[in-house]
Amino acid sequence: MTERPSKPVVLAWARLMKAQRVALARVEAALKRAGLPPLAWYDVLLELERAGEAGLRPFELERALLLAQYNLSRLIDRIEREGLVERAPCLQDGRGQIVRVSPRGRSMRRAMWPIYAQAIDAAVGSHLDNNEAERLSALLGRIVDVADQL
């Protein structure tokens, strides 16, 4: 009987988890040093910016970001207090709401990007050439594509 998962698979898993923690820590530290909000704020602002004027319902944002509903609600509350997003009633569902990025939120996301981009480069780009990054992206894409089908 073959051992499942194999040792190389377990090692790949462990390194994937550690690489994620290391990269995220670098990004979060860079944003903090620059006096900017945490990375989760960037992700929310980007998704809402992509949605345009239509905005997103919280459950749509939850699905896009893979956050638990209670975490997302608190996150949106904090971002809204800073004036970076706006909530409006959903016309199709009187109990629901739409979340949209505000002009100030767009400006904040744009201010965050150069720091985020630099941190991505420091965490990943400085360790891989473009061919290696493309191969890694393709390999990780195979894992992500399967997860998207669940």
Backbone bond lengths (Angstrom), bond angles and torsions (degrees), N, CA, C in turn:
res aa  C-N    CA-C-N  psi(-1)  N-CA   C-N-CA  omega(-1)  CA-C   N-CA-C  phi
1 M - - - 1.445 - - 1.532 109.43 -
2 T 1.322 116.09 134.92 1.458 121.66 -179.18 1.524 109.66 -83.28
3 E 1.331 114.39 136.39 1.458 119.34 177.50 1.535 109.28 -69.29
4 R 1.345 116.87 127.53 1.456 122.15 179.52 1.509 108.93 -125.43
5 P 1.253 121.74 129.94 1.459 125.14 -7.33 1.522 111.43 -74.02
6 S 1.298 114.97 156.62 1.458 119.79 -179.39 1.528 110.31 -69.03
7 K 1.321 116.37 163.42 1.472 120.35 178.35 1.531 112.03 -59.57
8 P 1.359 118.58 -42.33 1.467 117.18 177.33 1.538 113.11 -62.25
9 V 1.319 116.94 -34.91 1.467 120.08 178.92 1.532 110.00 -68.11
10 V 1.318 117.05 -42.64 1.469 120.87 178.20 1.534 109.87 -62.96
11 L 1.330 116.87 -42.50 1.467 120.59 178.51 1.533 110.80 -63.73
12 A 1.334 116.75 -42.01 1.472 120.48 178.11 1.524 110.00 -61.49
13 W 1.330 116.57 -42.71 1.467 121.15 178.54 1.530 110.62 -60.91
14 A 1.311 116.47 -48.24 1.465 120.93 -177.99 1.525 110.93 -62.13
15 R 1.313 116.34 -42.81 1.473 119.59 179.88 1.525 111.67 -69.51
16 L 1.327 117.14 -35.76 1.462 120.73 176.68 1.525 109.94 -61.95
17 M 1.318 116.92 -45.76 1.465 121.19 179.68 1.533 111.52 -64.07
18 K 1.327 115.74 -43.96 1.468 119.22 -179.71 1.527 110.86 -67.70
19 A 1.327 117.14 -41.21 1.469 120.53 178.68 1.529 110.47 -61.23
20 Q 1.324 116.82 -40.26 1.454 119.90 178.30 1.527 110.75 -63.05
21 R 1.320 117.25 -46.78 1.467 120.70 -179.38 1.527 111.21 -61.57
22 V 1.322 116.41 -44.21 1.464 120.92 -178.96 1.533 110.47 -64.04
23 A 1.335 116.39 -47.03 1.465 120.31 -178.79 1.525 111.13 -63.86
24 L 1.324 116.95 -45.62 1.466 119.76 179.87 1.522 111.71 -64.09
25 A 1.316 116.80 -38.76 1.472 119.84 178.50 1.524 110.39 -62.42
26 R 1.336 117.20 -39.64 1.464 120.51 178.61 1.523 111.42 -64.95
27 V 1.329 115.51 -42.93 1.468 119.95 179.58 1.526 109.94 -64.03
28 E 1.337 116.36 -49.45 1.475 120.00 -179.13 1.531 111.27 -59.80
29 A 1.327 117.11 -41.64 1.469 120.37 179.72 1.524 111.09 -64.53
30 A 1.326 117.24 -40.99 1.466 120.75 179.71 1.526 110.84 -64.68
31 L 1.331 116.95 -42.84 1.462 120.16 178.40 1.529 110.64 -63.50
32 K 1.325 116.24 -42.39 1.466 120.60 -179.61 1.529 111.01 -63.75
33 R 1.348 116.43 -44.68 1.466 120.20 178.51 1.527 111.69 -58.50
34 A 1.327 115.76 -33.83 1.465 120.68 -178.80 1.531 111.80 -83.51
35 G 1.334 117.08 0.18 1.460 120.43 179.74 1.518 113.04 73.59
36 L 1.322 116.28 26.61 1.462 121.90 -177.88 1.527 110.74 -105.77
37 P 1.326 116.59 161.46 1.470 119.95 179.19 1.534 112.24 -66.26
38 P 1.328 116.43 169.29 1.469 121.24 179.54 1.527 112.76 -66.31
39 L 1.304 115.39 163.96 1.461 122.95 -177.53 1.525 112.65 -58.67
40 A 1.317 118.62 -36.12 1.473 120.79 -179.97 1.526 110.62 -57.81
41 W 1.332 116.99 -34.31 1.457 119.92 177.92 1.524 110.39 -64.50
42 Y 1.318 115.84 -42.12 1.472 120.29 178.47 1.522 109.67 -58.45
43 D 1.333 116.27 -46.38 1.466 120.60 -177.68 1.526 111.36 -60.63
44 V 1.331 117.10 -43.75 1.467 121.14 178.24 1.525 109.92 -62.82
45 L 1.320 116.61 -48.62 1.462 120.53 -178.40 1.529 111.36 -61.51
46 L 1.316 117.34 -40.67 1.463 120.87 179.64 1.524 111.19 -64.39
47 E 1.331 117.59 -47.17 1.469 120.49 179.83 1.523 110.83 -61.00
48 L 1.322 116.75 -41.67 1.465 120.04 179.69 1.525 111.09 -69.13
49 E 1.316 116.51 -36.17 1.472 119.98 177.37 1.525 110.09 -64.80
50 R 1.316 116.56 -41.12 1.472 120.99 178.02 1.524 111.52 -63.70
51 A 1.331 117.04 -32.30 1.464 121.31 -178.70 1.525 112.22 -72.91
52 G 1.329 117.36 -18.78 1.454 120.93 178.84 1.523 112.41 72.57
53 E 1.310 115.33 -158.19 1.468 121.49 -176.26 1.519 112.62 -63.48
54 A 1.313 117.80 -24.80 1.467 120.63 179.95 1.523 111.01 -65.25
55 G 1.325 116.78 -26.98 1.461 120.58 -177.89 1.515 111.52 66.41
56 L 1.315 115.77 -167.36 1.459 121.67 179.96 1.515 109.29 -137.25
57 R 1.312 115.54 147.81 1.453 120.43 169.64 1.528 106.26 -74.99
58 P 1.337 118.38 150.61 1.463 119.64 -179.96 1.529 113.81 -53.53
59 F 1.340 118.22 -38.53 1.467 118.83 179.60 1.523 111.75 -65.86
60 E 1.336 117.60 -30.32 1.470 120.52 177.00 1.524 110.15 -70.43
61 L 1.305 115.86 -40.61 1.462 121.06 177.16 1.522 110.16 -65.74
62 E 1.313 116.15 -41.14 1.467 121.94 177.47 1.530 110.54 -57.95
63 R 1.322 116.32 -45.73 1.465 121.41 -179.89 1.530 111.30 -65.46
64 A 1.326 117.09 -41.76 1.470 121.31 -178.75 1.521 111.61 -66.19
65 L 1.329 116.65 -35.08 1.465 120.77 -174.89 1.522 113.85 -99.41
66 L 1.327 117.54 -8.48 1.464 122.29 -178.62 1.530 111.70 57.42
67 L 1.327 115.58 45.86 1.465 121.39 176.76 1.519 108.82 -110.52
68 A 1.314 115.72 150.40 1.453 119.94 173.35 1.525 108.94 -68.99
69 Q 1.330 116.93 147.16 1.460 122.27 -175.75 1.521 112.45 -55.27
70 Y 1.327 117.45 -45.50 1.463 119.35 -177.89 1.525 111.57 -65.44
71 N 1.330 118.37 -35.25 1.474 120.80 176.11 1.523 110.90 -67.18
72 L 1.320 116.01 -41.78 1.457 120.45 -178.59 1.524 110.91 -66.00
73 S 1.324 117.67 -41.32 1.469 120.47 179.94 1.523 110.97 -58.65
74 R 1.315 116.43 -46.75 1.472 119.89 179.17 1.527 111.08 -65.47
75 L 1.321 116.12 -39.64 1.463 120.52 179.22 1.524 110.71 -62.54
76 I 1.323 117.30 -47.09 1.470 120.75 178.65 1.521 110.22 -61.85
77 D 1.338 117.15 -40.68 1.471 120.23 177.68 1.530 111.03 -56.40
78 R 1.338 116.78 -46.79 1.473 120.80 -178.96 1.529 111.14 -64.59
79 I 1.325 116.12 -43.23 1.464 119.82 -178.92 1.529 110.60 -67.42
80 E 1.317 115.94 -37.16 1.470 120.16 178.65 1.531 110.68 -65.61
81 R 1.341 117.58 -41.26 1.474 120.92 178.69 1.523 111.57 -57.70
82 E 1.334 116.92 -29.42 1.468 121.37 178.41 1.526 112.44 -85.22
83 G 1.332 116.62 -1.27 1.464 120.53 177.69 1.519 113.87 78.32
84 L 1.337 117.33 20.36 1.460 120.25 -176.21 1.529 113.09 -93.88
85 V 1.322 116.67 -19.14 1.462 122.15 174.49 1.518 108.69 -134.63
86 E 1.318 114.39 160.55 1.454 121.50 177.88 1.519 108.34 -129.51
87 R 1.318 115.63 145.34 1.466 120.64 175.18 1.512 108.81 -109.45
88 A 1.321 115.43 144.72 1.462 121.57 177.35 1.519 107.68 -139.70
89 P 1.325 117.63 152.89 1.460 119.18 177.37 1.523 110.54 -64.95
90 C 1.309 115.57 146.40 1.463 121.20 176.11 1.529 107.67 -86.24
91 L 1.315 117.18 120.49 1.457 121.09 -176.44 1.533 111.96 -66.87
92 Q 1.333 117.75 -29.93 1.460 120.74 -179.51 1.526 112.52 -78.10
93 D 1.319 117.02 -20.53 1.459 121.69 -177.42 1.520 107.66 -141.91
94 G 1.304 116.96 105.76 1.451 121.74 -175.47 1.517 114.30 -57.29
95 R 1.333 117.49 -24.65 1.467 120.45 179.82 1.526 111.71 -87.83
96 G 1.317 116.78 -19.70 1.459 120.81 -175.39 1.515 113.35 -86.59
97 Q 1.315 114.53 174.46 1.453 120.38 178.32 1.513 110.62 -142.64
98 I 1.300 113.97 159.69 1.465 122.92 176.45 1.525 106.75 -113.75
99 V 1.316 116.38 138.45 1.462 121.33 176.69 1.527 107.04 -112.13
100 R 1.332 115.00 130.97 1.470 120.98 179.43 1.524 109.20 -127.86
101 V 1.313 115.45 150.05 1.462 119.92 174.51 1.529 107.85 -76.91
102 S 1.317 116.14 139.04 1.465 121.07 177.95 1.530 108.63 -89.13
103 P 1.328 117.09 166.42 1.477 118.97 175.12 1.536 111.42 -56.07
104 R 1.320 116.31 -39.92 1.465 119.70 177.67 1.536 110.71 -63.66
105 G 1.339 116.75 -36.41 1.463 120.97 177.41 1.519 112.20 -65.25
106 R 1.326 115.93 -39.29 1.474 119.64 176.51 1.527 110.32 -61.83
107 S 1.324 115.71 -43.55 1.470 120.11 179.21 1.522 111.09 -63.28
108 M 1.322 116.89 -40.92 1.467 120.64 179.10 1.522 110.63 -64.00
109 R 1.329 116.91 -43.94 1.465 119.20 -179.76 1.523 110.37 -62.47
110 R 1.318 116.35 -41.00 1.473 119.42 178.00 1.525 111.26 -65.53
111 A 1.317 117.83 -35.63 1.473 121.37 178.15 1.528 110.93 -69.13
112 M 1.317 116.53 -32.29 1.464 120.42 -178.74 1.530 112.31 -75.20
113 W 1.348 117.10 -31.89 1.458 119.98 -171.81 1.535 114.49 -57.13
114 P 1.327 121.44 -46.63 1.466 118.67 -178.31 1.537 112.92 -59.38
115 I 1.325 116.77 -37.98 1.465 120.51 178.78 1.525 109.82 -69.17
116 Y 1.325 115.82 -44.00 1.469 122.06 178.47 1.532 109.66 -61.21
117 A 1.317 117.15 -46.78 1.467 121.67 -179.02 1.527 110.93 -61.04
118 Q 1.314 116.40 -43.35 1.466 121.02 178.92 1.530 110.50 -62.81
119 A 1.338 116.38 -39.93 1.465 120.56 179.73 1.528 111.28 -68.84
120 I 1.338 117.37 -36.95 1.468 120.84 175.44 1.524 109.26 -61.24
121 D 1.308 115.42 -44.32 1.464 119.18 -179.43 1.524 110.87 -63.68
122 A 1.340 116.54 -41.86 1.471 119.83 179.60 1.534 111.15 -66.62
123 A 1.324 116.91 -38.30 1.462 120.61 -176.06 1.523 113.09 -80.26
124 V 1.333 117.40 -32.39 1.467 120.43 -174.60 1.523 111.82 -124.61
125 G 1.320 115.86 -54.06 1.469 120.39 -173.39 1.511 114.85 -59.87
126 S 1.318 117.11 -32.46 1.461 119.45 -179.04 1.537 112.29 -76.77
127 H 1.335 116.71 -9.16 1.469 120.89 -178.52 1.527 113.37 -108.83
128 L 1.332 116.31 -13.11 1.464 120.77 -177.60 1.521 109.45 -131.73
129 D 1.338 116.19 141.48 1.456 117.31 170.78 1.533 107.62 -82.20
130 N 1.322 117.57 174.52 1.469 120.36 -175.76 1.524 112.73 -60.71
131 N 1.328 117.67 -38.66 1.477 119.76 178.71 1.525 110.92 -64.33
132 E 1.318 117.26 -43.12 1.464 120.69 178.02 1.524 110.92 -64.14
133 A 1.329 116.21 -41.20 1.464 120.03 178.99 1.532 110.61 -63.78
134 E 1.320 117.22 -39.52 1.473 120.37 177.53 1.524 111.05 -64.54
135 R 1.331 117.16 -41.72 1.472 120.06 178.32 1.526 111.10 -64.73
136 L 1.339 116.19 -44.51 1.459 120.05 178.75 1.528 110.38 -62.05
137 S 1.315 116.77 -43.58 1.460 120.95 178.78 1.531 111.04 -60.19
138 A 1.321 116.78 -42.47 1.470 120.44 179.25 1.529 110.86 -64.45
139 L 1.328 117.17 -42.69 1.465 120.47 179.53 1.525 110.89 -64.29
140 L 1.317 116.10 -46.80 1.465 119.55 178.84 1.523 110.68 -65.74
141 G 1.315 116.64 -34.17 1.463 121.00 177.17 1.513 112.14 -59.58
142 R 1.315 117.33 -36.27 1.473 120.32 177.67 1.521 110.82 -62.82
143 I 1.329 116.67 -37.05 1.470 120.25 178.37 1.520 109.91 -72.10
144 V 1.322 116.57 -45.15 1.472 121.48 -178.19 1.528 110.47 -64.56
145 D 1.325 117.57 -42.05 1.474 120.64 -178.55 1.516 111.41 -59.79
146 V 1.307 117.28 -39.26 1.477 120.88 178.06 1.518 109.31 -67.10
147 A 1.333 117.67 -41.94 1.468 121.35 -179.95 1.521 110.57 -64.13
148 D 1.332 118.40 -35.45 1.460 121.63 179.79 1.531 112.13 -66.72
149 Q 1.320 117.08 -22.50 1.459 121.13 -179.38 1.515 112.79 -84.19
150 L 1.335 117.57 -11.64 1.472 120.97 -178.63 1.511 111.57 -74.70
